Amino acid sequence: MGRKDSSKDVPVDNYRKQIGKQDHKKSKAEMKEIKAKAQVKKGENLLMRDISMLLGFIGLIMSVVYLILYFYLDFKAIQMAKK
């Protein structure tokens, strides 16, 4: 008789397995929440990066146009002064 009883799962072991499954299910849900929060933060960082890059390129283009106009007008003023 002792052999038959020892070959089957003890109720305590079944209980522990059930608890382990429930904990695993909870951790999966928590992991999904954590991943969702991380993706939201990553999206915010990408948005800020894109905005800052756009503003930087606009500033760079305006600076180049300003320098071109400055040197062109300065060169024109020098030519007029020579006449």
mmCIF file of the N, C-alpha and C atoms, coordinates in Angstrom:
data_MODEL
# 
_entry.id   MODEL 
# 
loop_
_atom_site.group_PDB 
_atom_site.id 
_atom_site.type_symbol 
_atom_site.label_atom_id 
_atom_site.label_alt_id 
_atom_site.label_comp_id 
_atom_site.label_asym_id 
_atom_site.label_entity_id 
_atom_site.label_seq_id 
_atom_site.pdbx_PDB_ins_code 
_atom_site.Cartn_x 
_atom_site.Cartn_y 
_atom_site.Cartn_z 
_atom_site.occupancy 
_atom_site.B_iso_or_equiv 
_atom_site.pdbx_formal_charge 
_atom_site.auth_seq_id 
_atom_site.auth_comp_id 
_atom_site.auth_asym_id 
_atom_site.auth_atom_id 
_atom_site.pdbx_PDB_model_num 
ATOM 1   N N  . MET A 1 1  ? 0.805  -1.210  0.000   1.00 0.00 ? 1  MET A N  1 
ATOM 2   C CA . MET A 1 1  ? 0.000  0.000   0.000   1.00 0.00 ? 1  MET A CA 1 
ATOM 3   C C  . MET A 1 1  ? 0.841  1.265   0.000   1.00 0.00 ? 1  MET A C  1 
ATOM 4   N N  . GLY A 1 2  ? 1.898  1.214   0.681   1.00 0.00 ? 2  GLY A N  1 
ATOM 5   C CA . GLY A 1 2  ? 2.761  2.370   0.747   1.00 0.00 ? 2  GLY A CA 1 
ATOM 6   C C  . GLY A 1 2  ? 3.293  2.767   -0.625  1.00 0.00 ? 2  GLY A C  1 
ATOM 7   N N  . ARG A 1 3  ? 3.509  1.764   -1.463  1.00 0.00 ? 3  ARG A N  1 
ATOM 8   C CA . ARG A 1 3  ? 4.026  2.060   -2.794  1.00 0.00 ? 3  ARG A CA 1 
ATOM 9   C C  . ARG A 1 3  ? 3.017  2.803   -3.645  1.00 0.00 ? 3  ARG A C  1 
ATOM 10  N N  . LYS A 1 4  ? 1.777  2.401   -3.602  1.00 0.00 ? 4  LYS A N  1 
ATOM 11  C CA . LYS A 1 4  ? 0.758  3.069   -4.408  1.00 0.00 ? 4  LYS A CA 1 
ATOM 12  C C  . LYS A 1 4  ? 0.605  4.523   -3.992  1.00 0.00 ? 4  LYS A C  1 
ATOM 13  N N  . ASP A 1 5  ? 0.600  4.768   -2.735  1.00 0.00 ? 5  ASP A N  1 
ATOM 14  C CA . ASP A 1 5  ? 0.434  6.132   -2.244  1.00 0.00 ? 5  ASP A CA 1 
ATOM 15  C C  . ASP A 1 5  ? 1.637  7.009   -2.613  1.00 0.00 ? 5  ASP A C  1 
ATOM 16  N N  . SER A 1 6  ? 2.818  6.448   -2.600  1.00 0.00 ? 6  SER A N  1 
ATOM 17  C CA . SER A 1 6  ? 4.005  7.260   -2.869  1.00 0.00 ? 6  SER A CA 1 
ATOM 18  C C  . SER A 1 6  ? 4.160  7.559   -4.361  1.00 0.00 ? 6  SER A C  1 
ATOM 19  N N  . SER A 1 7  ? 3.577  6.752   -5.243  1.00 0.00 ? 7  SER A N  1 
ATOM 20  C CA . SER A 1 7  ? 3.728  6.990   -6.673  1.00 0.00 ? 7  SER A CA 1 
ATOM 21  C C  . SER A 1 7  ? 2.834  8.123   -7.155  1.00 0.00 ? 7  SER A C  1 
ATOM 22  N N  . LYS A 1 8  ? 1.752  8.374   -6.492  1.00 0.00 ? 8  LYS A N  1 
ATOM 23  C CA . LYS A 1 8  ? 0.857  9.476   -6.888  1.00 0.00 ? 8  LYS A CA 1 
ATOM 24  C C  . LYS A 1 8  ? 1.329  10.781  -6.272  1.00 0.00 ? 8  LYS A C  1 
ATOM 25  N N  . ASP A 1 9  ? 0.894  11.879  -6.884  1.00 0.00 ? 9  ASP A N  1 
ATOM 26  C CA . ASP A 1 9  ? 1.243  13.188  -6.324  1.00 0.00 ? 9  ASP A CA 1 
ATOM 27  C C  . ASP A 1 9  ? 0.543  13.387  -4.990  1.00 0.00 ? 9  ASP A C  1 
ATOM 28  N N  . VAL A 1 10 ? 1.292  13.905  -4.081  1.00 0.00 ? 10 VAL A N  1 
ATOM 29  C CA . VAL A 1 10 ? 0.761  14.210  -2.759  1.00 0.00 ? 10 VAL A CA 1 
ATOM 30  C C  . VAL A 1 10 ? -0.070 15.481  -2.901  1.00 0.00 ? 10 VAL A C  1 
ATOM 31  N N  . PRO A 1 11 ? -1.197 15.594  -2.198  1.00 0.00 ? 11 PRO A N  1 
ATOM 32  C CA . PRO A 1 11 ? -2.021 16.796  -2.319  1.00 0.00 ? 11 PRO A CA 1 
ATOM 33  C C  . PRO A 1 11 ? -1.256 18.091  -2.055  1.00 0.00 ? 11 PRO A C  1 
ATOM 34  N N  . VAL A 1 12 ? -0.291 18.036  -1.191  1.00 0.00 ? 12 VAL A N  1 
ATOM 35  C CA . VAL A 1 12 ? 0.509  19.232  -0.904  1.00 0.00 ? 12 VAL A CA 1 
ATOM 36  C C  . VAL A 1 12 ? 1.283  19.644  -2.156  1.00 0.00 ? 12 VAL A C  1 
ATOM 37  N N  . ASP A 1 13 ? 1.831  18.660  -2.878  1.00 0.00 ? 13 ASP A N  1 
ATOM 38  C CA . ASP A 1 13 ? 2.562  18.969  -4.112  1.00 0.00 ? 13 ASP A CA 1 
ATOM 39  C C  . ASP A 1 13 ? 1.635  19.554  -5.161  1.00 0.00 ? 13 ASP A C  1 
ATOM 40  N N  . ASN A 1 14 ? 0.434  19.002  -5.274  1.00 0.00 ? 14 ASN A N  1 
ATOM 41  C CA . ASN A 1 14 ? -0.541 19.566  -6.217  1.00 0.00 ? 14 ASN A CA 1 
ATOM 42  C C  . ASN A 1 14 ? -0.874 21.009  -5.852  1.00 0.00 ? 14 ASN A C  1 
ATOM 43  N N  . TYR A 1 15 ? -1.045 21.253  -4.583  1.00 0.00 ? 15 TYR A N  1 
ATOM 44  C CA . TYR A 1 15 ? -1.350 22.604  -4.119  1.00 0.00 ? 15 TYR A CA 1 
ATOM 45  C C  . TYR A 1 15 ? -0.209 23.564  -4.470  1.00 0.00 ? 15 TYR A C  1 
ATOM 46  N N  . ARG A 1 16 ? 1.019  23.116  -4.251  1.00 0.00 ? 16 ARG A N  1 
ATOM 47  C CA . ARG A 1 16 ? 2.186  23.958  -4.573  1.00 0.00 ? 16 ARG A CA 1 
ATOM 48  C C  . ARG A 1 16 ? 2.267  24.239  -6.071  1.00 0.00 ? 16 ARG A C  1 
ATOM 49  N N  . LYS A 1 17 ? 1.957  23.235  -6.881  1.00 0.00 ? 17 LYS A N  1 
ATOM 50  C CA . LYS A 1 17 ? 1.968  23.431  -8.332  1.00 0.00 ? 17 LYS A CA 1 
ATOM 51  C C  . LYS A 1 17 ? 0.921  24.449  -8.754  1.00 0.00 ? 17 LYS A C  1 
ATOM 52  N N  . GLN A 1 18 ? -0.259 24.371  -8.159  1.00 0.00 ? 18 GLN A N  1 
ATOM 53  C CA . GLN A 1 18 ? -1.323 25.320  -8.499  1.00 0.00 ? 18 GLN A CA 1 
ATOM 54  C C  . GLN A 1 18 ? -0.930 26.748  -8.111  1.00 0.00 ? 18 GLN A C  1 
ATOM 55  N N  . ILE A 1 19 ? -0.337 26.868  -6.939  1.00 0.00 ? 19 ILE A N  1 
ATOM 56  C CA . ILE A 1 19 ? 0.102  28.194  -6.505  1.00 0.00 ? 19 ILE A CA 1 
ATOM 57  C C  . ILE A 1 19 ? 1.179  28.719  -7.452  1.00 0.00 ? 19 ILE A C  1 
ATOM 58  N N  . GLY A 1 20 ? 2.103  27.852  -7.848  1.00 0.00 ? 20 GLY A N  1 
ATOM 59  C CA . GLY A 1 20 ? 3.151  28.253  -8.781  1.00 0.00 ? 20 GLY A CA 1 
ATOM 60  C C  . GLY A 1 20 ? 2.576  28.704  -10.112 1.00 0.00 ? 20 GLY A C  1 
ATOM 61  N N  . LYS A 1 21 ? 1.564  28.022  -10.599 1.00 0.00 ? 21 LYS A N  1 
ATOM 62  C CA . LYS A 1 21 ? 0.935  28.424  -11.859 1.00 0.00 ? 21 LYS A CA 1 
ATOM 63  C C  . LYS A 1 21 ? 0.265  29.779  -11.710 1.00 0.00 ? 21 LYS A C  1 
ATOM 64  N N  . GLN A 1 22 ? -0.391 30.002  -10.588 1.00 0.00 ? 22 GLN A N  1 
ATOM 65  C CA . GLN A 1 22 ? -1.052 31.292  -10.375 1.00 0.00 ? 22 GLN A CA 1 
ATOM 66  C C  . GLN A 1 22 ? -0.023 32.418  -10.293 1.00 0.00 ? 22 GLN A C  1 
ATOM 67  N N  . ASP A 1 23 ? 1.076  32.173  -9.617  1.00 0.00 ? 23 ASP A N  1 
ATOM 68  C CA . ASP A 1 23 ? 2.129  33.186  -9.536  1.00 0.00 ? 23 ASP A CA 1 
ATOM 69  C C  . ASP A 1 23 ? 2.703  33.473  -10.917 1.00 0.00 ? 23 ASP A C  1 
ATOM 70  N N  . HIS A 1 24 ? 2.861  32.438  -11.713 1.00 0.00 ? 24 HIS A N  1 
ATOM 71  C CA . HIS A 1 24 ? 3.383  32.623  -13.066 1.00 0.00 ? 24 HIS A CA 1 
ATOM 72  C C  . HIS A 1 24 ? 2.410  33.448  -13.896 1.00 0.00 ? 24 HIS A C  1 
ATOM 73  N N  . LYS A 1 25 ? 1.137  33.183  -13.750 1.00 0.00 ? 25 LYS A N  1 
ATOM 74  C CA . LYS A 1 25 ? 0.140  33.961  -14.480 1.00 0.00 ? 25 LYS A CA 1 
ATOM 75  C C  . LYS A 1 25 ? 0.171  35.421  -14.047 1.00 0.00 ? 25 LYS A C  1 
ATOM 76  N N  . LYS A 1 26 ? 0.321  35.664  -12.776 1.00 0.00 ? 26 LYS A N  1 
ATOM 77  C CA . LYS A 1 26 ? 0.398  37.036  -12.288 1.00 0.00 ? 26 LYS A CA 1 
ATOM 78  C C  . LYS A 1 26 ? 1.639  37.725  -12.841 1.00 0.00 ? 26 LYS A C  1 
ATOM 79  N N  . SER A 1 27 ? 2.736  37.013  -12.837 1.00 0.00 ? 27 SER A N  1 
ATOM 80  C CA . SER A 1 27 ? 3.952  37.643  -13.311 1.00 0.00 ? 27 SER A CA 1 
ATOM 81  C C  . SER A 1 27 ? 3.878  37.934  -14.812 1.00 0.00 ? 27 SER A C  1 
ATOM 82  N N  . LYS A 1 28 ? 3.162  37.098  -15.580 1.00 0.00 ? 28 LYS A N  1 
ATOM 83  C CA . LYS A 1 28 ? 2.993  37.384  -17.006 1.00 0.00 ? 28 LYS A CA 1 
ATOM 84  C C  . LYS A 1 28 ? 2.205  38.673  -17.188 1.00 0.00 ? 28 LYS A C  1 
ATOM 85  N N  . ALA A 1 29 ? 1.146  38.836  -16.419 1.00 0.00 ? 29 ALA A N  1 
ATOM 86  C CA . ALA A 1 29 ? 0.341  40.063  -16.525 1.00 0.00 ? 29 ALA A CA 1 
ATOM 87  C C  . ALA A 1 29 ? 1.167  41.276  -16.115 1.00 0.00 ? 29 ALA A C  1 
ATOM 88  N N  . GLU A 1 30 ? 1.938  41.115  -15.063 1.00 0.00 ? 30 GLU A N  1 
ATOM 89  C CA . GLU A 1 30 ? 2.793  42.214  -14.622 1.00 0.00 ? 30 GLU A CA 1 
ATOM 90  C C  . GLU A 1 30 ? 3.846  42.541  -15.668 1.00 0.00 ? 30 GLU A C  1 
ATOM 91  N N  . MET A 1 31 ? 4.392  41.521  -16.296 1.00 0.00 ? 31 MET A N  1 
ATOM 92  C CA . MET A 1 31 ? 5.396  41.745  -17.341 1.00 0.00 ? 31 MET A CA 1 
ATOM 93  C C  . MET A 1 31 ? 4.795  42.487  -18.528 1.00 0.00 ? 31 MET A C  1 
ATOM 94  N N  . LYS A 1 32 ? 3.557  42.168  -18.862 1.00 0.00 ? 32 LYS A N  1 
ATOM 95  C CA . LYS A 1 32 ? 2.891  42.874  -19.954 1.00 0.00 ? 32 LYS A CA 1 
ATOM 96  C C  . LYS A 1 32 ? 2.723  44.349  -19.610 1.00 0.00 ? 32 LYS A C  1 
ATOM 97  N N  . GLU A 1 33 ? 2.346  44.627  -18.366 1.00 0.00 ? 33 GLU A N  1 
ATOM 98  C CA . GLU A 1 33 ? 2.195  46.012  -17.930 1.00 0.00 ? 33 GLU A CA 1 
ATOM 99  C C  . GLU A 1 33 ? 3.538  46.745  -17.972 1.00 0.00 ? 33 GLU A C  1 
ATOM 100 N N  . ILE A 1 34 ? 4.573  46.086  -17.516 1.00 0.00 ? 34 ILE A N  1 
ATOM 101 C CA . ILE A 1 34 ? 5.901  46.695  -17.507 1.00 0.00 ? 34 ILE A CA 1 
ATOM 102 C C  . ILE A 1 34 ? 6.358  46.975  -18.936 1.00 0.00 ? 34 ILE A C  1 
ATOM 103 N N  . LYS A 1 35 ? 6.130  46.019  -19.844 1.00 0.00 ? 35 LYS A N  1 
ATOM 104 C CA . LYS A 1 35 ? 6.520  46.218  -21.241 1.00 0.00 ? 35 LYS A CA 1 
ATOM 105 C C  . LYS A 1 35 ? 5.737  47.366  -21.865 1.00 0.00 ? 35 LYS A C  1 
ATOM 106 N N  . ALA A 1 36 ? 4.442  47.442  -21.547 1.00 0.00 ? 36 ALA A N  1 
ATOM 107 C CA . ALA A 1 36 ? 3.622  48.522  -22.092 1.00 0.00 ? 36 ALA A CA 1 
ATOM 108 C C  . ALA A 1 36 ? 4.128  49.883  -21.611 1.00 0.00 ? 36 ALA A C  1 
ATOM 109 N N  . LYS A 1 37 ? 4.464  49.982  -20.335 1.00 0.00 ? 37 LYS A N  1 
ATOM 110 C CA . LYS A 1 37 ? 4.996  51.235  -19.795 1.00 0.00 ? 37 LYS A CA 1 
ATOM 111 C C  . LYS A 1 37 ? 6.328  51.596  -20.448 1.00 0.00 ? 37 LYS A C  1 
ATOM 112 N N  . ALA A 1 38 ? 7.174  50.593  -20.660 1.00 0.00 ? 38 ALA A N  1 
ATOM 113 C CA . ALA A 1 38 ? 8.473  50.844  -21.291 1.00 0.00 ? 38 ALA A CA 1 
ATOM 114 C C  . ALA A 1 38 ? 8.297  51.329  -22.725 1.00 0.00 ? 38 ALA A C  1 
ATOM 115 N N  . GLN A 1 39 ? 7.340  50.756  -23.447 1.00 0.00 ? 39 GLN A N  1 
ATOM 116 C CA . GLN A 1 39 ? 7.102  51.186  -24.822 1.00 0.00 ? 39 GLN A CA 1 
ATOM 117 C C  . GLN A 1 39 ? 6.572  52.611  -24.869 1.00 0.00 ? 39 GLN A C  1 
ATOM 118 N N  . VAL A 1 40 ? 5.739  52.968  -23.906 1.00 0.00 ? 40 VAL A N  1 
ATOM 119 C CA . VAL A 1 40 ? 5.222  54.342  -23.862 1.00 0.00 ? 40 VAL A CA 1 
ATOM 120 C C  . VAL A 1 40 ? 6.375  55.313  -23.614 1.00 0.00 ? 40 VAL A C  1 
ATOM 121 N N  . LYS A 1 41 ? 7.256  54.972  -22.675 1.00 0.00 ? 41 LYS A N  1 
ATOM 122 C CA . LYS A 1 41 ? 8.403  55.834  -22.401 1.00 0.00 ? 41 LYS A CA 1 
ATOM 123 C C  . LYS A 1 41 ? 9.320  55.917  -23.614 1.00 0.00 ? 41 LYS A C  1 
ATOM 124 N N  . LYS A 1 42 ? 9.516  54.791  -24.277 1.00 0.00 ? 42 LYS A N  1 
ATOM 125 C CA . LYS A 1 42 ? 10.369 54.783  -25.464 1.00 0.00 ? 42 LYS A CA 1 
ATOM 126 C C  . LYS A 1 42 ? 9.755  55.647  -26.557 1.00 0.00 ? 42 LYS A C  1 
ATOM 127 N N  . GLY A 1 43 ? 8.456  55.594  -26.714 1.00 0.00 ? 43 GLY A N  1 
ATOM 128 C CA . GLY A 1 43 ? 7.779  56.426  -27.708 1.00 0.00 ? 43 GLY A CA 1 
ATOM 129 C C  . GLY A 1 43 ? 7.910  57.896  -27.396 1.00 0.00 ? 43 GLY A C  1 
ATOM 130 N N  . GLU A 1 44 ? 7.847  58.250  -26.117 1.00 0.00 ? 44 GLU A N  1 
ATOM 131 C CA . GLU A 1 44 ? 8.018  59.645  -25.724 1.00 0.00 ? 44 GLU A CA 1 
ATOM 132 C C  . GLU A 1 44 ? 9.429  60.114  -26.034 1.00 0.00 ? 44 GLU A C  1 
ATOM 133 N N  . ASN A 1 45 ? 10.409 59.268  -25.753 1.00 0.00 ? 45 ASN A N  1 
ATOM 134 C CA . ASN A 1 45 ? 11.796 59.641  -26.030 1.00 0.00 ? 45 ASN A CA 1 
ATOM 135 C C  . ASN A 1 45 ? 12.018 59.821  -27.528 1.00 0.00 ? 45 ASN A C  1 
ATOM 136 N N  . LEU A 1 46 ? 11.409 58.953  -28.330 1.00 0.00 ? 46 LEU A N  1 
ATOM 137 C CA . LEU A 1 46 ? 11.555 59.077  -29.777 1.00 0.00 ? 46 LEU A CA 1 
ATOM 138 C C  . LEU A 1 46 ? 10.916 60.358  -30.275 1.00 0.00 ? 46 LEU A C  1 
ATOM 139 N N  . LEU A 1 47 ? 9.786  60.714  -29.711 1.00 0.00 ? 47 LEU A N  1 
ATOM 140 C CA . LEU A 1 47 ? 9.100  61.931  -30.117 1.00 0.00 ? 47 LEU A CA 1 
ATOM 141 C C  . LEU A 1 47 ? 9.957  63.153  -29.789 1.00 0.00 ? 47 LEU A C  1 
ATOM 142 N N  . MET A 1 48 ? 10.500 63.194  -28.589 1.00 0.00 ? 48 MET A N  1 
ATOM 143 C CA . MET A 1 48 ? 11.348 64.326  -28.198 1.00 0.00 ? 48 MET A CA 1 
ATOM 144 C C  . MET A 1 48 ? 12.604 64.382  -29.066 1.00 0.00 ? 48 MET A C  1 
ATOM 145 N N  . ARG A 1 49 ? 13.178 63.224  -29.380 1.00 0.00 ? 49 ARG A N  1 
ATOM 146 C CA . ARG A 1 49 ? 14.366 63.189  -30.222 1.00 0.00 ? 49 ARG A CA 1 
ATOM 147 C C  . ARG A 1 49 ? 14.048 63.720  -31.617 1.00 0.00 ? 49 ARG A C  1 
ATOM 148 N N  . ASP A 1 50 ? 12.902 63.296  -32.165 1.00 0.00 ? 50 ASP A N  1 
ATOM 149 C CA . ASP A 1 50 ? 12.514 63.750  -33.499 1.00 0.00 ? 50 ASP A CA 1 
ATOM 150 C C  . ASP A 1 50 ? 12.271 65.258  -33.528 1.00 0.00 ? 50 ASP A C  1 
ATOM 151 N N  . ILE A 1 51 ? 11.610 65.757  -32.512 1.00 0.00 ? 51 ILE A N  1 
ATOM 152 C CA . ILE A 1 51 ? 11.334 67.198  -32.442 1.00 0.00 ? 51 ILE A CA 1 
ATOM 153 C C  . ILE A 1 51 ? 12.637 67.979  -32.334 1.00 0.00 ? 51 ILE A C  1 
ATOM 154 N N  . SER A 1 52 ? 13.545 67.524  -31.481 1.00 0.00 ? 52 SER A N  1 
ATOM 155 C CA . SER A 1 52 ? 14.808 68.247  -31.317 1.00 0.00 ? 52 SER A CA 1 
ATOM 156 C C  . SER A 1 52 ? 15.653 68.182  -32.591 1.00 0.00 ? 52 SER A C  1 
ATOM 157 N N  . MET A 1 53 ? 15.633 67.053  -33.286 1.00 0.00 ? 53 MET A N  1 
ATOM 158 C CA . MET A 1 53 ? 16.372 66.959  -34.549 1.00 0.00 ? 53 MET A CA 1 
ATOM 159 C C  . MET A 1 53 ? 15.781 67.900  -35.591 1.00 0.00 ? 53 MET A C  1 
ATOM 160 N N  . LEU A 1 54 ? 14.464 67.971  -35.650 1.00 0.00 ? 54 LEU A N  1 
ATOM 161 C CA . LEU A 1 54 ? 13.801 68.856  -36.607 1.00 0.00 ? 54 LEU A CA 1 
ATOM 162 C C  . LEU A 1 54 ? 14.156 70.313  -36.334 1.00 0.00 ? 54 LEU A C  1 
ATOM 163 N N  . LEU A 1 55 ? 14.081 70.718  -35.068 1.00 0.00 ? 55 LEU A N  1 
ATOM 164 C CA . LEU A 1 55 ? 14.436 72.089  -34.713 1.00 0.00 ? 55 LEU A CA 1 
ATOM 165 C C  . LEU A 1 55 ? 15.913 72.371  -34.988 1.00 0.00 ? 55 LEU A C  1 
ATOM 166 N N  . GLY A 1 56 ? 16.760 71.402  -34.747 1.00 0.00 ? 56 GLY A N  1 
ATOM 167 C CA . GLY A 1 56 ? 18.181 71.568  -35.033 1.00 0.00 ? 56 GLY A CA 1 
ATOM 168 C C  . GLY A 1 56 ? 18.443 71.761  -36.518 1.00 0.00 ? 56 GLY A C  1 
ATOM 169 N N  . PHE A 1 57 ? 17.794 70.970  -37.360 1.00 0.00 ? 57 PHE A N  1 
ATOM 170 C CA . PHE A 1 57 ? 17.971 71.115  -38.805 1.00 0.00 ? 57 PHE A CA 1 
ATOM 171 C C  . PHE A 1 57 ? 17.427 72.444  -39.308 1.00 0.00 ? 57 PHE A C  1 
ATOM 172 N N  . ILE A 1 58 ? 16.317 72.872  -38.774 1.00 0.00 ? 58 ILE A N  1 
ATOM 173 C CA . ILE A 1 58 ? 15.766 74.176  -39.166 1.00 0.00 ? 58 ILE A CA 1 
ATOM 174 C C  . ILE A 1 58 ? 16.735 75.286  -38.774 1.00 0.00 ? 58 ILE A C  1 
ATOM 175 N N  . GLY A 1 59 ? 17.287 75.206  -37.572 1.00 0.00 ? 59 GLY A N  1 
ATOM 176 C CA . GLY A 1 59 ? 18.270 76.198  -37.130 1.00 0.00 ? 59 GLY A CA 1 
ATOM 177 C C  . GLY A 1 59 ? 19.518 76.183  -37.990 1.00 0.00 ? 59 GLY A C  1 
ATOM 178 N N  . LEU A 1 60 ? 19.976 75.003  -38.359 1.00 0.00 ? 60 LEU A N  1 
ATOM 179 C CA . LEU A 1 60 ? 21.150 74.885  -39.213 1.00 0.00 ? 60 LEU A CA 1 
ATOM 180 C C  . LEU A 1 60 ? 20.905 75.510  -40.587 1.00 0.00 ? 60 LEU A C  1 
ATOM 181 N N  . ILE A 1 61 ? 19.759 75.224  -41.165 1.00 0.00 ? 61 ILE A N  1 
ATOM 182 C CA . ILE A 1 61 ? 19.419 75.787  -42.482 1.00 0.00 ? 61 ILE A CA 1 
ATOM 183 C C  . ILE A 1 61 ? 19.324 77.310  -42.406 1.00 0.00 ? 61 ILE A C  1 
ATOM 184 N N  . MET A 1 62 ? 18.692 77.822  -41.358 1.00 0.00 ? 62 MET A N  1 
ATOM 185 C CA . MET A 1 62 ? 18.582 79.274  -41.205 1.00 0.00 ? 62 MET A CA 1 
ATOM 186 C C  . MET A 1 62 ? 19.962 79.911  -41.028 1.00 0.00 ? 62 MET A C  1 
ATOM 187 N N  . SER A 1 63 ? 20.841 79.253  -40.301 1.00 0.00 ? 63 SER A N  1 
ATOM 188 C CA . SER A 1 63 ? 22.198 79.783  -40.105 1.00 0.00 ? 63 SER A CA 1 
ATOM 189 C C  . SER A 1 63 ? 22.965 79.822  -41.424 1.00 0.00 ? 63 SER A C  1 
ATOM 190 N N  . VAL A 1 64 ? 22.845 78.774  -42.215 1.00 0.00 ? 64 VAL A N  1 
ATOM 191 C CA . VAL A 1 64 ? 23.538 78.739  -43.501 1.00 0.00 ? 64 VAL A CA 1 
ATOM 192 C C  . VAL A 1 64 ? 23.012 79.841  -44.420 1.00 0.00 ? 64 VAL A C  1 
ATOM 193 N N  . VAL A 1 65 ? 21.690 79.997  -44.468 1.00 0.00 ? 65 VAL A N  1 
ATOM 194 C CA . VAL A 1 65 ? 21.101 81.046  -45.306 1.00 0.00 ? 65 VAL A CA 1 
ATOM 195 C C  . VAL A 1 65 ? 21.563 82.422  -44.821 1.00 0.00 ? 65 VAL A C  1 
ATOM 196 N N  . TYR A 1 66 ? 21.608 82.629  -43.519 1.00 0.00 ? 66 TYR A N  1 
ATOM 197 C CA . TYR A 1 66 ? 22.053 83.898  -42.959 1.00 0.00 ? 66 TYR A CA 1 
ATOM 198 C C  . TYR A 1 66 ? 23.507 84.193  -43.356 1.00 0.00 ? 66 TYR A C  1 
ATOM 199 N N  . LEU A 1 67 ? 24.377 83.192  -43.228 1.00 0.00 ? 67 LEU A N  1 
ATOM 200 C CA . LEU A 1 67 ? 25.783 83.397  -43.585 1.00 0.00 ? 67 LEU A CA 1 
ATOM 201 C C  . LEU A 1 67 ? 25.948 83.690  -45.078 1.00 0.00 ? 67 LEU A C  1 
ATOM 202 N N  . ILE A 1 68 ? 25.218 82.987  -45.907 1.00 0.00 ? 68 ILE A N  1 
ATOM 203 C CA . ILE A 1 68 ? 25.289 83.239  -47.353 1.00 0.00 ? 68 ILE A CA 1 
ATOM 204 C C  . ILE A 1 68 ? 24.863 84.670  -47.659 1.00 0.00 ? 68 ILE A C  1 
ATOM 205 N N  . LEU A 1 69 ? 23.740 85.079  -47.087 1.00 0.00 ? 69 LEU A N  1 
ATOM 206 C CA . LEU A 1 69 ? 23.268 86.446  -47.326 1.00 0.00 ? 69 LEU A CA 1 
ATOM 207 C C  . LEU A 1 69 ? 24.240 87.477  -46.754 1.00 0.00 ? 69 LEU A C  1 
ATOM 208 N N  . TYR A 1 70 ? 24.804 87.224  -45.599 1.00 0.00 ? 70 TYR A N  1 
ATOM 209 C CA . TYR A 1 70 ? 25.738 88.157  -44.978 1.00 0.00 ? 70 TYR A CA 1 
ATOM 210 C C  . TYR A 1 70 ? 26.958 88.368  -45.866 1.00 0.00 ? 70 TYR A C  1 
ATOM 211 N N  . PHE A 1 71 ? 27.564 87.271  -46.302 1.00 0.00 ? 71 PHE A N  1 
ATOM 212 C CA . PHE A 1 71 ? 28.757 87.408  -47.135 1.00 0.00 ? 71 PHE A CA 1 
ATOM 213 C C  . PHE A 1 71 ? 28.430 87.981  -48.510 1.00 0.00 ? 71 PHE A C  1 
ATOM 214 N N  . TYR A 1 72 ? 27.271 87.642  -49.059 1.00 0.00 ? 72 TYR A N  1 
ATOM 215 C CA . TYR A 1 72 ? 26.881 88.187  -50.359 1.00 0.00 ? 72 TYR A CA 1 
ATOM 216 C C  . TYR A 1 72 ? 26.682 89.701  -50.261 1.00 0.00 ? 72 TYR A C  1 
ATOM 217 N N  . LEU A 1 73 ? 25.952 90.137  -49.245 1.00 0.00 ? 73 LEU A N  1 
ATOM 218 C CA . LEU A 1 73 ? 25.697 91.570  -49.091 1.00 0.00 ? 73 LEU A CA 1 
ATOM 219 C C  . LEU A 1 73 ? 26.974 92.316  -48.710 1.00 0.00 ? 73 LEU A C  1 
ATOM 220 N N  . ASP A 1 74 ? 27.818 91.688  -47.888 1.00 0.00 ? 74 ASP A N  1 
ATOM 221 C CA . ASP A 1 74 ? 29.086 92.310  -47.516 1.00 0.00 ? 74 ASP A CA 1 
ATOM 222 C C  . ASP A 1 74 ? 29.983 92.474  -48.747 1.00 0.00 ? 74 ASP A C  1 
ATOM 223 N N  . PHE A 1 75 ? 30.016 91.443  -49.582 1.00 0.00 ? 75 PHE A N  1 
ATOM 224 C CA . PHE A 1 75 ? 30.792 91.512  -50.807 1.00 0.00 ? 75 PHE A CA 1 
ATOM 225 C C  . PHE A 1 75 ? 30.249 92.598  -51.730 1.00 0.00 ? 75 PHE A C  1 
ATOM 226 N N  . LYS A 1 76 ? 28.943 92.725  -51.790 1.00 0.00 ? 76 LYS A N  1 
ATOM 227 C CA . LYS A 1 76 ? 28.300 93.741  -52.620 1.00 0.00 ? 76 LYS A CA 1 
ATOM 228 C C  . LYS A 1 76 ? 28.629 95.154  -52.085 1.00 0.00 ? 76 LYS A C  1 
ATOM 229 N N  . ALA A 1 77 ? 28.650 95.308  -50.783 1.00 0.00 ? 77 ALA A N  1 
ATOM 230 C CA . ALA A 1 77 ? 28.961 96.591  -50.172 1.00 0.00 ? 77 ALA A CA 1 
ATOM 231 C C  . ALA A 1 77 ? 30.411 96.981  -50.443 1.00 0.00 ? 77 ALA A C  1 
ATOM 232 N N  . ILE A 1 78 ? 31.308 96.005  -50.433 1.00 0.00 ? 78 ILE A N  1 
ATOM 233 C CA . ILE A 1 78 ? 32.713 96.283  -50.723 1.00 0.00 ? 78 ILE A CA 1 
ATOM 234 C C  . ILE A 1 78 ? 32.879 96.734  -52.162 1.00 0.00 ? 78 ILE A C  1 
ATOM 235 N N  . GLN A 1 79 ? 32.164 96.085  -53.066 1.00 0.00 ? 79 GLN A N  1 
ATOM 236 C CA . GLN A 1 79 ? 32.247 96.465  -54.472 1.00 0.00 ? 79 GLN A CA 1 
ATOM 237 C C  . GLN A 1 79 ? 31.715 97.876  -54.709 1.00 0.00 ? 79 GLN A C  1 
ATOM 238 N N  . MET A 1 80 ? 30.622 98.234  -54.014 1.00 0.00 ? 80 MET A N  1 
ATOM 239 C CA . MET A 1 80 ? 30.045 99.569  -54.171 1.00 0.00 ? 80 MET A CA 1 
ATOM 240 C C  . MET A 1 80 ? 30.984 100.631 -53.600 1.00 0.00 ? 80 MET A C  1 
ATOM 241 N N  . ALA A 1 81 ? 31.709 100.268 -52.543 1.00 0.00 ? 81 ALA A N  1 
ATOM 242 C CA . ALA A 1 81 ? 32.637 101.239 -51.933 1.00 0.00 ? 81 ALA A CA 1 
ATOM 243 C C  . ALA A 1 81 ? 33.824 101.495 -52.828 1.00 0.00 ? 81 ALA A C  1 
ATOM 244 N N  . LYS A 1 82 ? 34.221 100.505 -53.610 1.00 0.00 ? 82 LYS A N  1 
ATOM 245 C CA . LYS A 1 82 ? 35.352 100.679 -54.529 1.00 0.00 ? 82 LYS A CA 1 
ATOM 246 C C  . LYS A 1 82 ? 35.006 101.622 -55.693 1.00 0.00 ? 82 LYS A C  1 
ATOM 247 N N  . LYS A 1 83 ? 33.745 101.677 -56.067 1.00 0.00 ? 83 LYS A N  1 
ATOM 248 C CA . LYS A 1 83 ? 33.344 102.513 -57.194 1.00 0.00 ? 83 LYS A CA 1 
ATOM 249 C C  . LYS A 1 83 ? 33.321 103.937 -56.847 1.00 0.00 ? 83 LYS A C  1 
# 
